[in-house]
Amino acid sequence: MEGGGITVSRFFTAGALDRLHLVVAPVLIGNGRRGLQATAHAVMADCPRPKVRTLALGPDMLWDLDLRSS
């Protein structure tokens, strides 16, 4: 799904996402729109840590998060 940060955040908060793909690229673009926004947790132990696979895309990195596992 490519819906922008607001749409993805709403689906994530509702528990309606099975997978999330994040791409990290070594590009410094400065200020921009926020991506995923979620409720903050008081302690790290309460933060979801889904199963993840990574795939190198040249200098970029794709993170494939399995949200059903968290």
mmCIF file of the N, C-alpha and C atoms, coordinates in Angstrom:
data_MODEL
# 
_entry.id   MODEL 
# 
loop_
_atom_site.group_PDB 
_atom_site.id 
_atom_site.type_symbol 
_atom_site.label_atom_id 
_atom_site.label_alt_id 
_atom_site.label_comp_id 
_atom_site.label_asym_id 
_atom_site.label_entity_id 
_atom_site.label_seq_id 
_atom_site.pdbx_PDB_ins_code 
_atom_site.Cartn_x 
_atom_site.Cartn_y 
_atom_site.Cartn_z 
_atom_site.occupancy 
_atom_site.B_iso_or_equiv 
_atom_site.pdbx_formal_charge 
_atom_site.auth_seq_id 
_atom_site.auth_comp_id 
_atom_site.auth_asym_id 
_atom_site.auth_atom_id 
_atom_site.pdbx_PDB_model_num 
ATOM 1   N N  . MET A 1 1  ? 0.847  -1.172  0.000  1.00 0.00 ? 1  MET A N  1 
ATOM 2   C CA . MET A 1 1  ? 0.000  0.000   0.000  1.00 0.00 ? 1  MET A CA 1 
ATOM 3   C C  . MET A 1 1  ? 0.886  1.227   0.000  1.00 0.00 ? 1  MET A C  1 
ATOM 4   N N  . GLU A 1 2  ? 0.663  2.141   -0.856 1.00 0.00 ? 2  GLU A N  1 
ATOM 5   C CA . GLU A 1 2  ? 1.377  3.410   -0.902 1.00 0.00 ? 2  GLU A CA 1 
ATOM 6   C C  . GLU A 1 2  ? 0.348  4.488   -0.660 1.00 0.00 ? 2  GLU A C  1 
ATOM 7   N N  . GLY A 1 3  ? 0.213  4.916   0.589  1.00 0.00 ? 3  GLY A N  1 
ATOM 8   C CA . GLY A 1 3  ? -0.832 5.875   0.900  1.00 0.00 ? 3  GLY A CA 1 
ATOM 9   C C  . GLY A 1 3  ? -0.337 7.089   1.652  1.00 0.00 ? 3  GLY A C  1 
ATOM 10  N N  . GLY A 1 4  ? 0.956  7.194   1.863  1.00 0.00 ? 4  GLY A N  1 
ATOM 11  C CA . GLY A 1 4  ? 1.468  8.317   2.627  1.00 0.00 ? 4  GLY A CA 1 
ATOM 12  C C  . GLY A 1 4  ? 1.450  8.026   4.115  1.00 0.00 ? 4  GLY A C  1 
ATOM 13  N N  . GLY A 1 5  ? 2.159  8.863   4.856  1.00 0.00 ? 5  GLY A N  1 
ATOM 14  C CA . GLY A 1 5  ? 2.332  8.658   6.285  1.00 0.00 ? 5  GLY A CA 1 
ATOM 15  C C  . GLY A 1 5  ? 1.042  8.640   7.085  1.00 0.00 ? 5  GLY A C  1 
ATOM 16  N N  . ILE A 1 6  ? 0.111  9.522   6.770  1.00 0.00 ? 6  ILE A N  1 
ATOM 17  C CA . ILE A 1 6  ? -1.142 9.586   7.539  1.00 0.00 ? 6  ILE A CA 1 
ATOM 18  C C  . ILE A 1 6  ? -1.950 8.313   7.343  1.00 0.00 ? 6  ILE A C  1 
ATOM 19  N N  . THR A 1 7  ? -2.122 7.888   6.100  1.00 0.00 ? 7  THR A N  1 
ATOM 20  C CA . THR A 1 7  ? -2.908 6.684   5.810  1.00 0.00 ? 7  THR A CA 1 
ATOM 21  C C  . THR A 1 7  ? -2.271 5.447   6.431  1.00 0.00 ? 7  THR A C  1 
ATOM 22  N N  . VAL A 1 8  ? -0.965 5.279   6.250  1.00 0.00 ? 8  VAL A N  1 
ATOM 23  C CA . VAL A 1 8  ? -0.272 4.117   6.806  1.00 0.00 ? 8  VAL A CA 1 
ATOM 24  C C  . VAL A 1 8  ? -0.354 4.130   8.329  1.00 0.00 ? 8  VAL A C  1 
ATOM 25  N N  . SER A 1 9  ? -0.210 5.291   8.942  1.00 0.00 ? 9  SER A N  1 
ATOM 26  C CA . SER A 1 9  ? -0.282 5.399   10.400 1.00 0.00 ? 9  SER A CA 1 
ATOM 27  C C  . SER A 1 9  ? -1.656 5.001   10.918 1.00 0.00 ? 9  SER A C  1 
ATOM 28  N N  . ARG A 1 10 ? -2.702 5.401   10.222 1.00 0.00 ? 10 ARG A N  1 
ATOM 29  C CA . ARG A 1 10 ? -4.061 5.043   10.650 1.00 0.00 ? 10 ARG A CA 1 
ATOM 30  C C  . ARG A 1 10 ? -4.293 3.534   10.549 1.00 0.00 ? 10 ARG A C  1 
ATOM 31  N N  . PHE A 1 11 ? -3.838 2.923   9.465  1.00 0.00 ? 11 PHE A N  1 
ATOM 32  C CA . PHE A 1 11 ? -3.976 1.470   9.315  1.00 0.00 ? 11 PHE A CA 1 
ATOM 33  C C  . PHE A 1 11 ? -3.149 0.751   10.386 1.00 0.00 ? 11 PHE A C  1 
ATOM 34  N N  . PHE A 1 12 ? -1.930 1.237   10.660 1.00 0.00 ? 12 PHE A N  1 
ATOM 35  C CA . PHE A 1 12 ? -1.067 0.635   11.673 1.00 0.00 ? 12 PHE A CA 1 
ATOM 36  C C  . PHE A 1 12 ? -1.724 0.701   13.050 1.00 0.00 ? 12 PHE A C  1 
ATOM 37  N N  . THR A 1 13 ? -2.236 1.871   13.425 1.00 0.00 ? 13 THR A N  1 
ATOM 38  C CA . THR A 1 13 ? -2.884 2.064   14.719 1.00 0.00 ? 13 THR A CA 1 
ATOM 39  C C  . THR A 1 13 ? -4.111 1.174   14.869 1.00 0.00 ? 13 THR A C  1 
ATOM 40  N N  . ALA A 1 14 ? -4.833 0.946   13.771 1.00 0.00 ? 14 ALA A N  1 
ATOM 41  C CA . ALA A 1 14 ? -6.035 0.110   13.799 1.00 0.00 ? 14 ALA A CA 1 
ATOM 42  C C  . ALA A 1 14 ? -5.699 -1.381  13.778 1.00 0.00 ? 14 ALA A C  1 
ATOM 43  N N  . GLY A 1 15 ? -4.419 -1.724  13.651 1.00 0.00 ? 15 GLY A N  1 
ATOM 44  C CA . GLY A 1 15 ? -4.034 -3.135  13.574 1.00 0.00 ? 15 GLY A CA 1 
ATOM 45  C C  . GLY A 1 15 ? -4.429 -3.773  12.257 1.00 0.00 ? 15 GLY A C  1 
ATOM 46  N N  . ALA A 1 16 ? -4.544 -2.962  11.207 1.00 0.00 ? 16 ALA A N  1 
ATOM 47  C CA . ALA A 1 16 ? -5.025 -3.447  9.913  1.00 0.00 ? 16 ALA A CA 1 
ATOM 48  C C  . ALA A 1 16 ? -3.903 -3.672  8.901  1.00 0.00 ? 16 ALA A C  1 
ATOM 49  N N  . LEU A 1 17 ? -2.654 -3.681  9.335  1.00 0.00 ? 17 LEU A N  1 
ATOM 50  C CA . LEU A 1 17 ? -1.537 -3.958  8.431  1.00 0.00 ? 17 LEU A CA 1 
ATOM 51  C C  . LEU A 1 17 ? -0.930 -5.317  8.765  1.00 0.00 ? 17 LEU A C  1 
ATOM 52  N N  . ASP A 1 18 ? -0.691 -6.123  7.753  1.00 0.00 ? 18 ASP A N  1 
ATOM 53  C CA . ASP A 1 18 ? -0.001 -7.399  7.932  1.00 0.00 ? 18 ASP A CA 1 
ATOM 54  C C  . ASP A 1 18 ? 1.501  -7.228  7.754  1.00 0.00 ? 18 ASP A C  1 
ATOM 55  N N  . ARG A 1 19 ? 1.888  -6.370  6.816  1.00 0.00 ? 19 ARG A N  1 
ATOM 56  C CA . ARG A 1 19 ? 3.301  -6.170  6.505  1.00 0.00 ? 19 ARG A CA 1 
ATOM 57  C C  . ARG A 1 19 ? 3.540  -4.681  6.309  1.00 0.00 ? 19 ARG A C  1 
ATOM 58  N N  . LEU A 1 20 ? 4.765  -4.283  6.583  1.00 0.00 ? 20 LEU A N  1 
ATOM 59  C CA . LEU A 1 20 ? 5.169  -2.904  6.336  1.00 0.00 ? 20 LEU A CA 1 
ATOM 60  C C  . LEU A 1 20 ? 6.547  -2.930  5.700  1.00 0.00 ? 20 LEU A C  1 
ATOM 61  N N  . HIS A 1 21 ? 6.690  -2.263  4.578  1.00 0.00 ? 21 HIS A N  1 
ATOM 62  C CA . HIS A 1 21 ? 7.985  -2.163  3.909  1.00 0.00 ? 21 HIS A CA 1 
ATOM 63  C C  . HIS A 1 21 ? 8.547  -0.766  4.142  1.00 0.00 ? 21 HIS A C  1 
ATOM 64  N N  . LEU A 1 22 ? 9.744  -0.719  4.690  1.00 0.00 ? 22 LEU A N  1 
ATOM 65  C CA . LEU A 1 22 ? 10.449 0.540   4.896  1.00 0.00 ? 22 LEU A CA 1 
ATOM 66  C C  . LEU A 1 22 ? 11.716 0.502   4.064  1.00 0.00 ? 22 LEU A C  1 
ATOM 67  N N  . VAL A 1 23 ? 12.000 1.575   3.374  1.00 0.00 ? 23 VAL A N  1 
ATOM 68  C CA . VAL A 1 23 ? 13.240 1.661   2.617  1.00 0.00 ? 23 VAL A CA 1 
ATOM 69  C C  . VAL A 1 23 ? 14.070 2.795   3.216  1.00 0.00 ? 23 VAL A C  1 
ATOM 70  N N  . VAL A 1 24 ? 15.304 2.463   3.575  1.00 0.00 ? 24 VAL A N  1 
ATOM 71  C CA . VAL A 1 24 ? 16.232 3.444   4.114  1.00 0.00 ? 24 VAL A CA 1 
ATOM 72  C C  . VAL A 1 24 ? 17.296 3.682   3.061  1.00 0.00 ? 24 VAL A C  1 
ATOM 73  N N  . ALA A 1 25 ? 17.458 4.953   2.705  1.00 0.00 ? 25 ALA A N  1 
ATOM 74  C CA . ALA A 1 25 ? 18.427 5.317   1.672  1.00 0.00 ? 25 ALA A CA 1 
ATOM 75  C C  . ALA A 1 25 ? 19.404 6.339   2.248  1.00 0.00 ? 25 ALA A C  1 
ATOM 76  N N  . PRO A 1 26 ? 20.673 6.250   1.881  1.00 0.00 ? 26 PRO A N  1 
ATOM 77  C CA . PRO A 1 26 ? 21.650 7.211   2.379  1.00 0.00 ? 26 PRO A CA 1 
ATOM 78  C C  . PRO A 1 26 ? 21.554 8.550   1.636  1.00 0.00 ? 26 PRO A C  1 
ATOM 79  N N  . VAL A 1 27 ? 20.414 9.211   1.822  1.00 0.00 ? 27 VAL A N  1 
ATOM 80  C CA . VAL A 1 27 ? 20.170 10.504  1.179  1.00 0.00 ? 27 VAL A CA 1 
ATOM 81  C C  . VAL A 1 27 ? 19.699 11.471  2.262  1.00 0.00 ? 27 VAL A C  1 
ATOM 82  N N  . LEU A 1 28 ? 20.340 12.603  2.379  1.00 0.00 ? 28 LEU A N  1 
ATOM 83  C CA . LEU A 1 28 ? 19.963 13.605  3.375  1.00 0.00 ? 28 LEU A CA 1 
ATOM 84  C C  . LEU A 1 28 ? 19.079 14.640  2.694  1.00 0.00 ? 28 LEU A C  1 
ATOM 85  N N  . ILE A 1 29 ? 17.778 14.611  3.020  1.00 0.00 ? 29 ILE A N  1 
ATOM 86  C CA . ILE A 1 29 ? 16.842 15.506  2.334  1.00 0.00 ? 29 ILE A CA 1 
ATOM 87  C C  . ILE A 1 29 ? 16.346 16.641  3.218  1.00 0.00 ? 29 ILE A C  1 
ATOM 88  N N  . GLY A 1 30 ? 16.739 16.649  4.481  1.00 0.00 ? 30 GLY A N  1 
ATOM 89  C CA . GLY A 1 30 ? 16.300 17.722  5.371  1.00 0.00 ? 30 GLY A CA 1 
ATOM 90  C C  . GLY A 1 30 ? 14.885 17.490  5.864  1.00 0.00 ? 30 GLY A C  1 
ATOM 91  N N  . ASN A 1 31 ? 14.211 18.569  6.233  1.00 0.00 ? 31 ASN A N  1 
ATOM 92  C CA . ASN A 1 31 ? 12.846 18.455  6.740  1.00 0.00 ? 31 ASN A CA 1 
ATOM 93  C C  . ASN A 1 31 ? 11.921 17.907  5.675  1.00 0.00 ? 31 ASN A C  1 
ATOM 94  N N  . GLY A 1 32 ? 10.999 17.114  6.110  1.00 0.00 ? 32 GLY A N  1 
ATOM 95  C CA . GLY A 1 32 ? 10.020 16.540  5.201  1.00 0.00 ? 32 GLY A CA 1 
ATOM 96  C C  . GLY A 1 32 ? 8.814  16.070  5.994  1.00 0.00 ? 32 GLY A C  1 
ATOM 97  N N  . ARG A 1 33 ? 7.920  15.434  5.333  1.00 0.00 ? 33 ARG A N  1 
ATOM 98  C CA . ARG A 1 33 ? 6.748  14.892  6.015  1.00 0.00 ? 33 ARG A CA 1 
ATOM 99  C C  . ARG A 1 33 ? 7.150  13.718  6.877  1.00 0.00 ? 33 ARG A C  1 
ATOM 100 N N  . ARG A 1 34 ? 6.449  13.575  7.978  1.00 0.00 ? 34 ARG A N  1 
ATOM 101 C CA . ARG A 1 34 ? 6.689  12.416  8.831  1.00 0.00 ? 34 ARG A CA 1 
ATOM 102 C C  . ARG A 1 34 ? 6.171  11.174  8.151  1.00 0.00 ? 34 ARG A C  1 
ATOM 103 N N  . GLY A 1 35 ? 6.820  10.075  8.423  1.00 0.00 ? 35 GLY A N  1 
ATOM 104 C CA . GLY A 1 35 ? 6.363  8.795   7.905  1.00 0.00 ? 35 GLY A CA 1 
ATOM 105 C C  . GLY A 1 35 ? 5.360  8.188   8.872  1.00 0.00 ? 35 GLY A C  1 
ATOM 106 N N  . LEU A 1 36 ? 5.678  7.032   9.384  1.00 0.00 ? 36 LEU A N  1 
ATOM 107 C CA . LEU A 1 36 ? 4.796  6.321   10.309 1.00 0.00 ? 36 LEU A CA 1 
ATOM 108 C C  . LEU A 1 36 ? 4.740  7.041   11.650 1.00 0.00 ? 36 LEU A C  1 
ATOM 109 N N  . GLN A 1 37 ? 3.535  7.308   12.132 1.00 0.00 ? 37 GLN A N  1 
ATOM 110 C CA . GLN A 1 37 ? 3.329  7.892   13.450 1.00 0.00 ? 37 GLN A CA 1 
ATOM 111 C C  . GLN A 1 37 ? 2.531  6.894   14.271 1.00 0.00 ? 37 GLN A C  1 
ATOM 112 N N  . ALA A 1 38 ? 2.999  6.638   15.490 1.00 0.00 ? 38 ALA A N  1 
ATOM 113 C CA . ALA A 1 38 ? 2.330  5.671   16.361 1.00 0.00 ? 38 ALA A CA 1 
ATOM 114 C C  . ALA A 1 38 ? 2.379  6.183   17.786 1.00 0.00 ? 38 ALA A C  1 
ATOM 115 N N  . THR A 1 39 ? 1.527  5.628   18.620 1.00 0.00 ? 39 THR A N  1 
ATOM 116 C CA . THR A 1 39 ? 1.509  5.992   20.022 1.00 0.00 ? 39 THR A CA 1 
ATOM 117 C C  . THR A 1 39 ? 2.833  5.619   20.674 1.00 0.00 ? 39 THR A C  1 
ATOM 118 N N  . ALA A 1 40 ? 3.377  6.545   21.451 1.00 0.00 ? 40 ALA A N  1 
ATOM 119 C CA . ALA A 1 40 ? 4.645  6.290   22.142 1.00 0.00 ? 40 ALA A CA 1 
ATOM 120 C C  . ALA A 1 40 ? 4.423  5.329   23.308 1.00 0.00 ? 40 ALA A C  1 
ATOM 121 N N  . HIS A 1 41 ? 5.426  4.532   23.586 1.00 0.00 ? 41 HIS A N  1 
ATOM 122 C CA . HIS A 1 41 ? 5.398  3.606   24.725 1.00 0.00 ? 41 HIS A CA 1 
ATOM 123 C C  . HIS A 1 41 ? 6.316  4.153   25.807 1.00 0.00 ? 41 HIS A C  1 
ATOM 124 N N  . ALA A 1 42 ? 5.944  3.934   27.068 1.00 0.00 ? 42 ALA A N  1 
ATOM 125 C CA . ALA A 1 42 ? 6.720  4.461   28.190 1.00 0.00 ? 42 ALA A CA 1 
ATOM 126 C C  . ALA A 1 42 ? 8.076  3.771   28.320 1.00 0.00 ? 42 ALA A C  1 
ATOM 127 N N  . VAL A 1 43 ? 8.140  2.484   27.997 1.00 0.00 ? 43 VAL A N  1 
ATOM 128 C CA . VAL A 1 43 ? 9.396  1.740   28.108 1.00 0.00 ? 43 VAL A CA 1 
ATOM 129 C C  . VAL A 1 43 ? 9.621  0.928   26.831 1.00 0.00 ? 43 VAL A C  1 
ATOM 130 N N  . MET A 1 44 ? 10.893 0.726   26.490 1.00 0.00 ? 44 MET A N  1 
ATOM 131 C CA . MET A 1 44 ? 11.241 -0.002  25.264 1.00 0.00 ? 44 MET A CA 1 
ATOM 132 C C  . MET A 1 44 ? 10.673 -1.414  25.248 1.00 0.00 ? 44 MET A C  1 
ATOM 133 N N  . ALA A 1 45 ? 10.562 -2.049  26.404 1.00 0.00 ? 45 ALA A N  1 
ATOM 134 C CA . ALA A 1 45 ? 10.059 -3.430  26.468 1.00 0.00 ? 45 ALA A CA 1 
ATOM 135 C C  . ALA A 1 45 ? 8.632  -3.542  25.954 1.00 0.00 ? 45 ALA A C  1 
ATOM 136 N N  . ASP A 1 46 ? 7.886  -2.446  25.966 1.00 0.00 ? 46 ASP A N  1 
ATOM 137 C CA . ASP A 1 46 ? 6.500  -2.455  25.496 1.00 0.00 ? 46 ASP A CA 1 
ATOM 138 C C  . ASP A 1 46 ? 6.371  -2.156  23.992 1.00 0.00 ? 46 ASP A C  1 
ATOM 139 N N  . CYS A 1 47 ? 7.466  -1.801  23.348 1.00 0.00 ? 47 CYS A N  1 
ATOM 140 C CA . CYS A 1 47 ? 7.436  -1.463  21.921 1.00 0.00 ? 47 CYS A CA 1 
ATOM 141 C C  . CYS A 1 47 ? 7.357  -2.736  21.077 1.00 0.00 ? 47 CYS A C  1 
ATOM 142 N N  . PRO A 1 48 ? 6.529  -2.727  20.036 1.00 0.00 ? 48 PRO A N  1 
ATOM 143 C CA . PRO A 1 48 ? 6.475  -3.906  19.172 1.00 0.00 ? 48 PRO A CA 1 
ATOM 144 C C  . PRO A 1 48 ? 7.815  -4.136  18.473 1.00 0.00 ? 48 PRO A C  1 
ATOM 145 N N  . ARG A 1 49 ? 8.215  -5.386  18.359 1.00 0.00 ? 49 ARG A N  1 
ATOM 146 C CA . ARG A 1 49 ? 9.437  -5.743  17.632 1.00 0.00 ? 49 ARG A CA 1 
ATOM 147 C C  . ARG A 1 49 ? 9.082  -6.891  16.690 1.00 0.00 ? 49 ARG A C  1 
ATOM 148 N N  . PRO A 1 50 ? 8.538  -6.547  15.508 1.00 0.00 ? 50 PRO A N  1 
ATOM 149 C CA . PRO A 1 50 ? 8.101  -7.591  14.576 1.00 0.00 ? 50 PRO A CA 1 
ATOM 150 C C  . PRO A 1 50 ? 9.277  -8.338  13.961 1.00 0.00 ? 50 PRO A C  1 
ATOM 151 N N  . LYS A 1 51 ? 8.983  -9.530  13.451 1.00 0.00 ? 51 LYS A N  1 
ATOM 152 C CA . LYS A 1 51 ? 9.984  -10.254 12.670 1.00 0.00 ? 51 LYS A CA 1 
ATOM 153 C C  . LYS A 1 51 ? 10.303 -9.395  11.455 1.00 0.00 ? 51 LYS A C  1 
ATOM 154 N N  . VAL A 1 52 ? 11.555 -9.445  11.022 1.00 0.00 ? 52 VAL A N  1 
ATOM 155 C CA . VAL A 1 52 ? 11.975 -8.581  9.917  1.00 0.00 ? 52 VAL A CA 1 
ATOM 156 C C  . VAL A 1 52 ? 12.928 -9.334  9.000  1.00 0.00 ? 52 VAL A C  1 
ATOM 157 N N  . ARG A 1 53 ? 12.804 -9.025  7.722  1.00 0.00 ? 53 ARG A N  1 
ATOM 158 C CA . ARG A 1 53 ? 13.774 -9.479  6.723  1.00 0.00 ? 53 ARG A CA 1 
ATOM 159 C C  . ARG A 1 53 ? 14.334 -8.218  6.072  1.00 0.00 ? 53 ARG A C  1 
ATOM 160 N N  . THR A 1 54 ? 15.590 -8.257  5.684  1.00 0.00 ? 54 THR A N  1 
ATOM 161 C CA . THR A 1 54 ? 16.185 -7.115  5.002  1.00 0.00 ? 54 THR A CA 1 
ATOM 162 C C  . THR A 1 54 ? 16.679 -7.536  3.629  1.00 0.00 ? 54 THR A C  1 
ATOM 163 N N  . LEU A 1 55 ? 16.674 -6.582  2.738  1.00 0.00 ? 55 LEU A N  1 
ATOM 164 C CA . LEU A 1 55 ? 17.133 -6.824  1.376  1.00 0.00 ? 55 LEU A CA 1 
ATOM 165 C C  . LEU A 1 55 ? 17.887 -5.592  0.901  1.00 0.00 ? 55 LEU A C  1 
ATOM 166 N N  . ALA A 1 56 ? 19.132 -5.793  0.487  1.00 0.00 ? 56 ALA A N  1 
ATOM 167 C CA . ALA A 1 56 ? 19.916 -4.685  -0.042 1.00 0.00 ? 56 ALA A CA 1 
ATOM 168 C C  . ALA A 1 56 ? 19.418 -4.336  -1.438 1.00 0.00 ? 56 ALA A C  1 
ATOM 169 N N  . LEU A 1 57 ? 19.204 -3.058  -1.652 1.00 0.00 ? 57 LEU A N  1 
ATOM 170 C CA . LEU A 1 57 ? 18.792 -2.541  -2.961 1.00 0.00 ? 57 LEU A CA 1 
ATOM 171 C C  . LEU A 1 57 ? 19.866 -1.558  -3.414 1.00 0.00 ? 57 LEU A C  1 
ATOM 172 N N  . GLY A 1 58 ? 20.998 -2.108  -3.842 1.00 0.00 ? 58 GLY A N  1 
ATOM 173 C CA . GLY A 1 58 ? 22.141 -1.237  -4.110 1.00 0.00 ? 58 GLY A CA 1 
ATOM 174 C C  . GLY A 1 58 ? 22.565 -0.615  -2.789 1.00 0.00 ? 58 GLY A C  1 
ATOM 175 N N  . PRO A 1 59 ? 22.711 0.710   -2.726 1.00 0.00 ? 59 PRO A N  1 
ATOM 176 C CA . PRO A 1 59 ? 23.090 1.353   -1.463 1.00 0.00 ? 59 PRO A CA 1 
ATOM 177 C C  . PRO A 1 59 ? 21.917 1.511   -0.491 1.00 0.00 ? 59 PRO A C  1 
ATOM 178 N N  . ASP A 1 60 ? 20.709 1.242   -0.932 1.00 0.00 ? 60 ASP A N  1 
ATOM 179 C CA . ASP A 1 60 ? 19.515 1.364   -0.088 1.00 0.00 ? 60 ASP A CA 1 
ATOM 180 C C  . ASP A 1 60 ? 19.236 0.034   0.610  1.00 0.00 ? 60 ASP A C  1 
ATOM 181 N N  . MET A 1 61 ? 18.407 0.083   1.657  1.00 0.00 ? 61 MET A N  1 
ATOM 182 C CA . MET A 1 61 ? 18.049 -1.119  2.398  1.00 0.00 ? 61 MET A CA 1 
ATOM 183 C C  . MET A 1 61 ? 16.532 -1.179  2.559  1.00 0.00 ? 61 MET A C  1 
ATOM 184 N N  . LEU A 1 62 ? 15.946 -2.321  2.169  1.00 0.00 ? 62 LEU A N  1 
ATOM 185 C CA . LEU A 1 62 ? 14.515 -2.566  2.358  1.00 0.00 ? 62 LEU A CA 1 
ATOM 186 C C  . LEU A 1 62 ? 14.347 -3.389  3.621  1.00 0.00 ? 62 LEU A C  1 
ATOM 187 N N  . TRP A 1 63 ? 13.456 -2.929  4.504  1.00 0.00 ? 63 TRP A N  1 
ATOM 188 C CA . TRP A 1 63 ? 13.082 -3.658  5.727  1.00 0.00 ? 63 TRP A CA 1 
ATOM 189 C C  . TRP A 1 63 ? 11.658 -4.143  5.522  1.00 0.00 ? 63 TRP A C  1 
ATOM 190 N N  . ASP A 1 64 ? 11.465 -5.465  5.557  1.00 0.00 ? 64 ASP A N  1 
ATOM 191 C CA . ASP A 1 64 ? 10.149 -6.094  5.403  1.00 0.00 ? 64 ASP A CA 1 
ATOM 192 C C  . ASP A 1 64 ? 9.711  -6.561  6.786  1.00 0.00 ? 64 ASP A C  1 
ATOM 193 N N  . LEU A 1 65 ? 8.783  -5.819  7.396  1.00 0.00 ? 65 LEU A N  1 
ATOM 194 C CA . LEU A 1 65 ? 8.319  -6.102  8.755  1.00 0.00 ? 65 LEU A CA 1 
ATOM 195 C C  . LEU A 1 65 ? 7.046  -6.928  8.714  1.00 0.00 ? 65 LEU A C  1 
ATOM 196 N N  . ASP A 1 66 ? 7.043  -8.054  9.425  1.00 0.00 ? 66 ASP A N  1 
ATOM 197 C CA . ASP A 1 66 ? 5.858  -8.903  9.540  1.00 0.00 ? 66 ASP A CA 1 
ATOM 198 C C  . ASP A 1 66 ? 5.095  -8.466  10.784 1.00 0.00 ? 66 ASP A C  1 
ATOM 199 N N  . LEU A 1 67 ? 4.092  -7.632  10.612 1.00 0.00 ? 67 LEU A N  1 
ATOM 200 C CA . LEU A 1 67 ? 3.365  -7.046  11.739 1.00 0.00 ? 67 LEU A CA 1 
ATOM 201 C C  . LEU A 1 67 ? 2.436  -8.035  12.420 1.00 0.00 ? 67 LEU A C  1 
ATOM 202 N N  . ARG A 1 68 ? 2.155  -9.168  11.775 1.00 0.00 ? 68 ARG A N  1 
ATOM 203 C CA . ARG A 1 68 ? 1.322  -10.188 12.416 1.00 0.00 ? 68 ARG A CA 1 
ATOM 204 C C  . ARG A 1 68 ? 2.070  -10.870 13.544 1.00 0.00 ? 68 ARG A C  1 
ATOM 205 N N  . SER A 1 69 ? 3.397  -10.790 13.547 1.00 0.00 ? 69 SER A N  1 
ATOM 206 C CA . SER A 1 69 ? 4.210  -11.490 14.538 1.00 0.00 ? 69 SER A CA 1 
ATOM 207 C C  . SER A 1 69 ? 4.457  -10.664 15.797 1.00 0.00 ? 69 SER A C  1 
ATOM 208 N N  . SER A 1 70 ? 4.090  -9.395  15.780 1.00 0.00 ? 70 SER A N  1 
ATOM 209 C CA . SER A 1 70 ? 4.406  -8.549  16.945 1.00 0.00 ? 70 SER A CA 1 
ATOM 210 C C  . SER A 1 70 ? 3.266  -8.496  17.930 1.00 0.00 ? 70 SER A C  1 
# 
